[in-house]
Amino acid sequence: MKSRSRKRATPRGGAARSEKLWGARFTQGADPTAERFTGSLAFDRRLWPHDVVGSVAWAKALAKAGLLSPSERDTIVKGLEAVRSELAAGTFPFRAELEDIHTNVERRLQELVGDVGGKLHTGRSRNDQIALDERLYLREVVARVRAGLRGVQAALVARAAETVEAPLPGYTHLQRAQPIVLAHHLLAYVFMLQRDRERFGDCGARADALPLGAAALAGTAFPIDLEALAKDLGFAAVSPNSLDAVSDRDALLEFLAAAAIAGMHFSRLAADLTLWATAEFGFVEFSDAFATGSSIMPQKKNPDVAELVRGKSGRLYGNLVSVLTAMKGLPLAYNSDMQEDKEPLFDSVDTLDAILAVLPPMLASLVFRTDRMRRAAAENFATATDLADYLVRKGVPFRQAHAIVGRVVRFCETEGKPLDGLGLVALRRFSPLFDDDAKDAVTVEASLRARAVTGGTAPDAVRRSLALARTLIARP
């Protein structure tokens, strides 16, 4: 059975040729299922702004190297600007059979300006082209994500400023542990997100090297001034090894890792809030604007937005593992497996954008039930450690003090009394060192005031942390 011949496009000023950039080597067209399977246009088309920017810069670099005349350079640049306008307007004639965004842009350029457009690919490969596009894209999204993180930090700082003196039970093992203030809890996330901002910044700094000029793997064979090209594109340096430039995706992986860590922080914040919103805690109420109801239970008010923030951490983790797995064991240099890096990257970017957009208004709308928090902070012997510290200040070794107060707590449980409900006579049954001021040591306010070290939960210490947080988020 004869195979049907594939229709060939005839560009202006040229003879018939294969639709593929590499088609001249082949005698048979691609199987339609293989063509669909290998094509990446459906997802890499979002890189078009960076592909056009890189192509314009490359055309100028070719002209500087004497490989394009000034008029050829101007024709190509003008053609690329026309391509950019079509892409921006949504009128660009995408063609799936051209596999990817690079080929679509290049072929459209040739349709607009003729055969001179075929000179643009001189000395470069799609291998270094995609590496460039991804690094330009990373630079854009890193800046956006860092700005979004600042927005969440600012929302947390604003709520912290309102609650510097609002006691809250702190928890370990999800059991009430010691009193803290609500601002201290909220600021913990501010400093976590600050490290996230720094991680994304570090990722951007390490990605700040130009891969264009590496060509397929061995470096371009033409005298391109790569240092000038790097400056033109805003890179700090040129990749020092062409194999490395096209083979690795560690900058992208670092972004995905930073996204996964940030997702973990968002998830923990959401977990705190959803737990606090339960009737069992009753510490916070979500605004109706950031909650949903039940299809069967009329009384329900579910913190779905926070739950989804928590749930999306799984997507961010999965995207990191997906690309790590795709890259594992790949021989140098480029392999088509690396095409699998883009969809996880784009999904993580979209997920972060969504989370960073919804968190600030959600946080601003929360109603904190500080009265319930205050009552809970005084319950369950939360200041028992303060009673032990009282004995330490009287010269008792901490381990002995711990044992003494443990017996006091057991007695209180048996008698159904709080720590501050014991009189001096009862306390002296456990140690003669207890005095009238022991009762004052176990108040919530005294417990908070005692922890005035840097990073502590005393209101004065928290005010210092709040000032530091404001300084940090003021930085770009």
ZICOR-V576535 format. One record per helix or strand of 3 or more residues. SS is the DSSP state (helix for helix, strand for strand). FROM is the first residue (numbers start at 1). LEN is the number of residues. Records with the same first field share a line. If there is no record, write none. Layout:
SS: FROM-LEN / FROM-LEN
This chain:
helix: 23-3 / 32-7 / 41-24 / 70-20 / 96-3 / 101-13 / 115-5 / 126-37 / 182-25 / 226-7 / 242-6 / 250-27 / 288-3 / 304-8 / 313-15 / 336-30 / 370-8 / 384-10 / 398-18 / 419-3 / 424-5 / 438-4 / 444-7 / 459-16
strand: 167-6 / 175-7
